[in-house]
Amino acid sequence: MEGSSLLSEILKLSSSEVKGWLERETSSIFIPFHMKAQKLRDEMVKALENLADASKMLLESSEKELYGKSPYSKAGGLNKLAHLFLERIRQIKVPDQVSYDSFLQFVQETQEALLFTEIDVKNWFWRISPLFVLERREFLTVFEKAKESLKEINDLITKEYVKIKILEETFQLIDELKTLEEQLGNLNKRRKKCEDEKALFEKKIVETRQRMADLEGKGGISQLDQIDMEIEALSKEVKHSLQHLQKPFIKLQSLKLHGEARDLTLEESNKLNKYMENPFEALATEDAGYPLLRQILQKLTRSMFNGKLKLKPDKERKAKQAIDKILNMNSLASLHQNSINAIIRKKQLLTSAMLTETKSNILRLQENIEELERRVGSIESEKKTVENVYNETLEKIQNHKNQIEKNILDFMDKIIRIE
């Protein structure tokens, strides 16, 4: 039952309502107190003005007496003191609005100025005696009244105002809470803007990729892909057809390097290298009837026959079968022609205006995609920063609400919840 009663006593307020509610609840305390503080501030200001006037009086009197005399005379000493008194008073900052912090600073500055002035009075006024008796007496009278005003205002700060400080801090927290909530709203808008921009750019990326795919499906690109696939298939077929000749080719080239295959010309030797490195390209670049390959195979056969080029029996048998098919059965004729045709078609397609334009358009679209992806990355980075600040602001808002609720509980013994 007690818990239920306590919950019923909790006052729920929005952040926009709490300031007005607190002003109404504390006006009977806050307003009279501030009026009293302002009155004491004005009295203190008036006392300081009177003290400044008294200092000017000392200054004027000392200057008259000082005329034609040494600056180290008694009149010169009073003149320096009067200047010092005035400078201290001028450095005191009077608060426009009365608050605990501004009032405390005002009191501390005034207290310091009066304290040092009192020390100077005790140390120096007796040295000036018996000159300026009336002026010094008038100054001391004004000075004592200033000290009395300071005592009143200091009592207010130390005994009464310290209780009001928590209330002032609470109003300040409420104002800060309003600012933080406005910042949170702006951050939320920025976050939403980042999300919308990211979605827009991602949509543009998808659309641009689709346009690239459409271009790649026409304008010669698909034909080029088809030819490349055909060339890949032909390459495998050529490699398979010459697979049993690779080992003999290596041995023949080795003989050439060691000077044992002198009948192999430079052109044939270069072609032999090509057949070992890229059989398809080597065959596709042969003239009709692939004469260089035939010459290489004939010289390979002679080297095997005269024993210069030795192979294991099984490898030799398979090599001779492959050579026989190529030289006597013309087994590579169709493969040779198909390879030439594929190379010619690819060259024609690569030099066509349509393919050049298509490639240019695809490159431009790819650059657009890269730029859009950079924009997306930049937006994601900004969104992450906004998210971090948003969460920090959200935490500050909750901390402010908790502190406001605690202050009100401590000052007024009332439980509120800011929603």
C-alpha positions in Angstrom: 0.0 0.0 0.0 2.9 2.4 0.9 4.5 1.7 -2.5 1.2 2.4 -4.3 0.8 5.6 -2.4 4.3 6.7 -3.2 3.8 6.1 -6.9 0.6 8.1 -6.8 2.6 11.0 -5.4 5.1 11.0 -8.3 4.4 14.0 -10.6 5.1 13.4 -14.2 6.1 16.4 -16.3 7.4 16.9 -19.8 10.7 18.7 -20.2 8.8 21.7 -21.6 6.6 21.9 -18.5 9.1 21.5 -15.7 10.5 25.0 -15.8 7.1 26.7 -15.5 6.1 24.3 -12.8 9.3 24.9 -10.8 8.9 28.7 -11.1 5.4 28.5 -9.7 6.4 26.2 -6.9 9.4 28.4 -5.8 8.3 31.9 -6.7 7.5 32.6 -3.0 11.1 31.8 -2.1 13.0 32.6 -5.1 11.6 36.1 -6.0 11.9 37.7 -2.6 15.4 36.3 -2.1 16.6 37.6 -5.5 15.1 41.0 -4.7 17.0 41.0 -1.5 20.2 40.0 -3.2 19.8 42.7 -5.9 19.1 45.3 -3.2 22.3 44.3 -1.3 24.2 44.3 -4.6 23.0 47.8 -5.4 23.9 49.0 -1.9 27.4 47.4 -2.3 27.8 49.2 -5.7 26.8 52.5 -4.1 29.3 52.0 -1.3 32.0 51.3 -3.8 31.1 54.4 -5.8 31.3 56.4 -2.5 34.6 54.8 -1.8 35.8 55.7 -5.3 34.7 59.3 -4.7 36.5 59.4 -1.4 39.6 58.1 -3.1 39.3 60.9 -5.8 39.1 63.4 -2.9 42.4 62.1 -1.5 43.8 62.2 -5.0 42.8 65.8 -5.6 44.0 67.0 -2.2 47.3 65.3 -2.5 47.9 66.7 -6.0 47.3 70.3 -4.6 49.7 69.7 -1.8 52.2 67.9 -4.1 52.5 70.9 -6.5 56.1 71.9 -6.6 57.2 69.4 -4.0 59.1 66.1 -4.1 57.1 63.0 -5.2 58.6 61.2 -2.2 56.9 63.6 0.2 53.9 62.6 2.4 51.6 64.2 -0.3 53.3 62.0 -2.9 52.7 58.9 -0.7 49.0 59.7 -0.4 48.8 60.4 -4.1 50.1 56.9 -4.9 47.7 55.3 -2.4 44.7 57.1 -3.8 45.6 56.0 -7.4 46.0 52.4 -6.0 42.6 52.5 -4.2 40.8 53.8 -7.4 42.4 51.1 -9.6 41.3 48.3 -7.2 37.7 49.5 -7.2 37.6 49.8 -11.0 38.7 46.2 -11.4 35.7 44.9 -9.5 33.1 43.4 -11.9 29.5 44.1 -11.0 27.1 41.3 -12.2 24.2 42.4 -14.3 22.1 39.4 -13.3 22.2 38.1 -9.8 23.2 34.4 -9.5 25.1 32.5 -6.9 28.3 32.2 -9.1 28.3 35.8 -10.3 27.4 37.1 -6.8 30.1 35.0 -5.2 32.7 36.3 -7.7 31.6 39.9 -7.0 31.9 39.3 -3.2 35.3 37.7 -3.5 36.7 40.5 -5.7 35.2 43.2 -3.4 36.5 41.4 -0.3 40.0 41.2 -1.8 40.1 44.9 -2.8 38.9 46.0 0.6 41.3 43.7 2.4 44.4 45.1 0.6 43.1 48.6 1.0 42.7 48.1 4.8 46.3 46.8 4.9 47.5 49.9 3.0 45.5 52.2 5.3 47.1 50.6 8.5 50.6 50.7 7.0 50.6 54.1 5.4 48.0 56.5 6.9 49.9 57.1 10.1 53.0 58.0 8.1 51.0 60.8 6.4 50.0 62.3 9.7 49.4 65.0 10.6 48.6 66.1 7.0 45.2 65.5 5.4 43.4 64.8 8.7 39.9 65.6 7.5 40.3 63.9 4.2 41.6 60.7 5.8 38.8 60.7 8.4 36.2 61.2 5.7 37.7 58.3 3.6 37.8 56.0 6.6 34.1 56.7 7.4 33.2 55.8 3.8 35.5 52.8 3.9 33.9 51.4 7.1 30.4 51.7 5.5 31.7 49.7 2.5 33.0 47.0 4.8 29.6 46.9 6.6 27.8 46.5 3.2 30.3 43.7 2.3 29.6 41.9 5.6 25.8 42.0 4.9 26.2 40.6 1.4 28.8 38.1 2.5 26.3 36.8 5.2 23.7 36.4 2.5 26.1 34.3 0.4 27.4 32.1 3.2 24.2 31.6 5.2 21.2 32.0 2.9 22.3 32.0 -0.7 24.0 28.6 -0.5 20.6 27.1 0.0 19.3 28.8 -3.1 22.3 27.7 -5.2 20.8 24.3 -5.9 17.6 25.9 -7.2 19.6 28.2 -9.5 21.6 25.2 -10.8 18.3 23.3 -11.4 17.0 26.2 -13.6 20.3 26.2 -15.5 20.0 22.4 -16.0 16.5 22.9 -17.3 17.7 25.5 -19.9 20.6 23.2 -20.9 18.1 20.3 -21.2 16.0 22.3 -23.6 19.2 23.1 -25.7 20.2 19.4 -25.7 16.8 18.3 -26.8 16.9 20.8 -29.7 20.3 19.4 -30.6 19.0 15.9 -30.5 16.2 16.9 -32.9 18.7 18.4 -35.3 20.9 15.3 -35.0 17.9 13.1 -35.8 17.2 15.2 -38.9 20.8 14.8 -40.0 20.7 11.1 -39.3 17.5 10.8 -41.4 19.1 12.9 -44.2 22.1 10.6 -44.2 19.9 7.5 -44.5 17.9 9.1 -47.4 21.0 10.1 -49.3 22.6 6.7 -48.8 19.5 5.0 -50.1 19.3 7.3 -53.1 23.0 6.7 -54.0 22.6 3.0 -53.5 19.6 3.0 -55.8 21.7 4.9 -58.4 24.4 2.3 -58.1 22.0 -0.5 -58.8 20.5 1.4 -61.8 24.0 2.1 -63.2 25.1 -1.5 -62.8 21.9 -2.5 -64.7 22.8 -0.1 -67.5 26.3 -1.6 -67.6 24.8 -5.1 -67.8 22.5 -4.0 -70.6 25.5 -2.6 -72.5 27.6 -5.7 -71.9 24.7 -7.8 -73.3 24.8 -5.9 -76.6 27.0 -3.6 -78.6 29.6 -6.4 -79.3 30.5 -7.1 -75.7 28.5 -10.4 -75.6 30.0 -11.3 -79.0 33.5 -10.7 -77.7 32.8 -12.8 -74.7 31.5 -15.6 -77.0 34.6 -15.4 -79.1 36.8 -15.5 -76.0 35.0 -18.6 -74.8 35.5 -20.1 -78.3 39.2 -19.3 -78.2 39.5 -20.8 -74.8 37.9 -24.0 -76.0 40.1 -24.1 -79.1 43.2 -23.5 -76.9 42.4 -26.6 -74.9 41.8 -28.6 -78.0 45.2 -27.5 -79.6 47.0 -28.2 -76.3 45.4 -31.6 -76.2 46.3 -32.4 -79.8 50.0 -31.5 -79.1 50.2 -32.9 -75.6 52.5 -35.8 -76.6 54.9 -33.4 -78.4 55.6 -31.1 -75.5 58.4 -33.3 -74.1 60.0 -33.9 -77.5 59.8 -30.1 -78.2 61.7 -29.4 -75.0 64.4 -31.9 -75.8 64.7 -30.5 -79.4 65.1 -27.0 -78.1 67.7 -28.3 -75.7 69.6 -29.8 -78.6 69.4 -26.5 -80.4 70.8 -24.7 -77.4 73.7 -27.1 -77.2 74.4 -26.9 -80.9 73.3 -30.4 -81.7 70.3 -29.4 -83.9 72.1 -27.2 -86.3 69.5 -27.6 -89.1 66.8 -25.9 -86.9 66.5 -22.3 -88.2 66.1 -19.2 -86.0 62.5 -18.9 -87.3 61.8 -22.5 -86.5 63.4 -22.2 -83.1 61.3 -19.2 -82.3 58.2 -20.9 -83.4 59.1 -24.0 -81.4 59.3 -21.8 -78.3 55.9 -20.4 -79.1 54.4 -24.0 -79.4 55.8 -24.8 -76.0 54.5 -21.5 -74.4 51.2 -21.0 -76.1 50.2 -23.7 -78.6 47.0 -22.0 -79.7 48.7 -18.7 -80.6 51.5 -20.6 -82.4 49.1 -22.6 -84.5 46.7 -19.7 -85.2 49.6 -17.5 -86.6 50.8 -20.2 -89.0 50.3 -19.9 -92.7 48.0 -22.3 -94.6 49.1 -25.9 -94.0 51.1 -24.8 -90.9 54.5 -25.1 -92.7 56.7 -24.2 -89.7 55.2 -26.9 -87.6 55.7 -29.4 -90.4 59.4 -28.5 -90.7 59.9 -28.7 -86.9 58.2 -32.1 -86.8 60.3 -33.4 -89.7 63.5 -32.3 -88.0 62.2 -33.8 -84.7 61.6 -37.1 -86.4 65.2 -37.1 -87.9 66.7 -36.4 -84.5 64.7 -39.3 -83.0 65.7 -41.6 -85.9 69.5 -40.8 -85.7 69.4 -41.1 -81.9 70.2 -37.6 -81.0 66.8 -37.1 -79.3 66.0 -39.9 -77.0 62.7 -40.6 -75.3 61.2 -43.4 -73.2 59.6 -46.1 -75.4 56.0 -45.1 -74.5 56.6 -41.4 -74.9 58.4 -42.0 -78.2 55.5 -44.2 -79.5 52.9 -41.6 -78.7 55.0 -38.7 -80.2 55.4 -40.7 -83.4 51.7 -41.3 -83.6 51.0 -37.6 -83.1 53.5 -36.6 -85.7 52.1 -39.1 -88.2 48.5 -37.7 -87.7 49.7 -34.1 -88.3 52.0 -34.7 -91.2 50.2 -37.5 -93.0 46.6 -37.3 -92.0 46.4 -33.5 -91.8 44.7 -33.8 -88.4 45.2 -30.1 -87.4 43.7 -28.6 -90.6 40.2 -27.9 -89.3 41.6 -26.8 -85.8 44.1 -24.6 -87.6 41.4 -22.9 -89.7 39.0 -22.5 -86.8 41.8 -20.8 -84.7 42.6 -18.4 -87.5 38.9 -17.5 -88.0 38.5 -16.9 -84.2 41.5 -14.6 -84.1 40.3 -12.7 -87.2 36.8 -12.2 -85.8 38.2 -11.0 -82.5 40.4 -8.4 -84.2 37.6 -7.2 -86.3 35.3 -6.9 -83.3 38.0 -5.1 -81.2 38.4 -2.5 -83.9 34.7 -1.9 -84.6 33.3 1.5 -83.8 30.3 0.0 -82.0 32.5 -2.0 -79.5 34.7 1.1 -79.0 31.7 3.2 -78.1 30.3 0.5 -75.9 33.5 0.1 -74.0 33.8 3.9 -73.5 30.2 4.0 -72.2 30.9 1.1 -69.8 34.1 2.7 -68.6 32.2 6.0 -67.9 29.5 4.1 -66.1 32.1 2.2 -64.0 33.7 5.6 -63.0 30.2 6.8 -62.1 29.7 3.8 -59.9 33.1 4.3 -58.2 32.2 8.0 -57.5 28.8 6.9 -56.1 30.4 4.3 -53.9 32.8 7.0 -52.6 29.8 9.2 -51.8 28.1 6.3 -50.0 31.3 5.7 -48.0 31.5 9.4 -47.0 27.8 9.4 -46.0 28.3 6.2 -43.9 31.2 7.9 -42.1 29.2 11.0 -41.5 26.2 8.9 -40.3 28.5 7.0 -37.9 29.8 10.4 -36.5 26.2 11.7 -36.1 25.1 8.4 -34.4 27.9 8.8 -31.9 27.0 12.4 -31.1 23.3 11.4 -31.0 24.0 8.7 -28.4 26.2 11.0 -26.4 23.5 13.7 -26.4 20.9 11.2 -25.5 23.0 10.2 -22.5 23.5 13.8 -21.5 19.8 14.4 -21.6 19.1 11.5 -19.3 21.8 12.7 -16.9 20.3 16.2 -16.8 16.8 14.8 -16.2 18.1 12.6 -13.3 20.0 15.5 -11.8 17.0 17.8 -12.0 14.8 15.2 -10.4 17.3 14.7 -7.6 17.7 18.5 -7.0 14.0 19.0 -6.7 13.7 16.1 -4.3 16.6 17.5 -2.2 15.3 21.1 -2.2 11.5 20.6 -2.1 11.1 17.0 -0.9 8.9 16.3 -4.0 9.3 13.4 -6.4 8.9 14.2 -10.1 9.6 12.3 -13.3 10.6 14.2 -16.5 9.3 12.4 -19.5 
